[in-house]
Amino acid sequence: MASLKAIRKRIATVKSTQKITRAMKMVAGARLNRAQQRITELRPYAVKTQEVLSEVVGRTLQEGQADDSVVGAADLLHPLLVQREQRRVMLVVLTSDRGLCGAFNANINKNAEREYKERTANGQDVQVMVVGRKGRDYLQRRNITLQYLPGVWDKLGLASARRIGDEILRPFLNDEVDAIYVVYNEFKSAMTQKVTVERLLPVPPSVEENAAGGGEFVFEPTRAALLEHLAPLYVEISLLRALYESQASELGARMTAMDSATKNATEMIDKLTLEYNKARQAAITKELMEIIGGSEAIKE
């Protein structure tokens, strides 16, 4: 059995750790409320932007097919929306810079690695762009060539989304990649995050629009002017949404992990306190026995 001094030292250490985990839980919870509010405000706008753009793409492709001219359909589309055979793809992986958030980074890293290996096995040329040190370290240890964007989480906002957008649009517009996918954790609740692989570019056409035939579209001022404004806006808003979703998922995972750590610390303190009391009782009993034994020896 450990000495009383060693047990007291362990109890003090666990209590100190418990204070840290409790404080981290409170900080994550406070930040999570703001992150949830941002997602609530942005998510409907991002979803509607994608829906509108998908409908425009579907209608434009329909018109090109009606004219029996694939080239004509492509000419009507913005360069960011042109559908190509996916021989070269880019994966944009969103992880965190810090740990202590449960399985948040492990889940996203494993899914990104699996996506990379499956596409490579299918003969695709895969480029990887990583946001977050945890993703960079994980993929580099597996000898995956990647491009790393540092400092995105330091001051998250529309400027961060534009920075990522500039980096990924350049190879797409130069025909260096045929499709771009974003791998991130979609926020469901503080305890639940879903790893999502979402195609960012090119925008998939609306299935309902193609199937139903759709109504008549009127473009104001022109189709080209609308797509020139809407396509880059869609990229920025979609990336911003993914960043906000990932940040909220990280905070939710960290709050849950720190809550579990705090509860585990409480249980450990209780066990160590019980062990300390037993050791102290045994020590006192031993001293009493020695005193009684000494007293009896004197009497004899």
Phi, psi and omega in degrees: 000139181294156180288161180299322180295318180294320179293317178300321180295319179294319179298317179296321180294316180293320178297321177296317177296322180297322177298320180293313181295324178294319178294319178295323177297316180295319179295315179297321179296317179295317179290328180295322179300317179292321180295320178297321179296319179295320179294317180301323181282324187271326188303312179299322179295316180294317180296317181293324177299317179294320180298315180297315182293322178296321178294320179295317179297315180299316179295320181294317178295324177298316181296321178294320179291325178296330179272004183054039182219100177295322179297321179296321178295318179295323180293332180283342184269156170290148181305331180286347187251357183292130179276129179228161175295132188274081175265331179231121183234159176237134174254122175257110187257124182254110175237183181260166176274338185239161177263213181058040179225040175065224183267014184305304182286324181298317181295314182291322180293317180294320178293321178295318178296318179295318178298318179297313183292320180295317181290323177295319178296331179276005175091008179274146173272114188251124171256145183236129173240129187242135170247121181111132184294328182295321177290320178300311182296319182296311184287326177294325178295340178257018173059037176262121179291132184212164172250131185247133177250105181275161170076011182291322185278352183296318180217081188286133179181192182297328179297324178294318179295320179294324178297314178294319180301318179299321182290326184268336181286328183301307179294330180291315180291334179271011179061028176274337173226151182258342181203151180233129179240142177252127179251115184207171176266117176277132184280125175250310177201178180299333182257352186229126174227139183247123177290126186235133172249105189244130179283121180271312180222146349289158182291126178293138179293155181291121180293318180298321182294318180292321185287319186273347182091331174070173177262186182280134178260135174242119182263126181230119006281319177216165178299314182298317180295321179296312182292326179299327179271320189284322185297307177296326178297319178300317181298312181297314182293321180294318178294319179297319178298315180299320178295316179295318178299316181295318180296316179296322178296318178298315181294320178296318179294321180292319179298317179295317180295318180289329175294317177296320179295321179295317179294319178296323178295320178298316179296320180293321178297318179298316180294317180293324177296318178296317178297321179296316180296320178295317180295320180293319178296320179295321179295317179296317179298319179297318179295319179297319179296321179294320179295315181295319179297319178295320179296318179295323180295322179295319181297324181288000000 
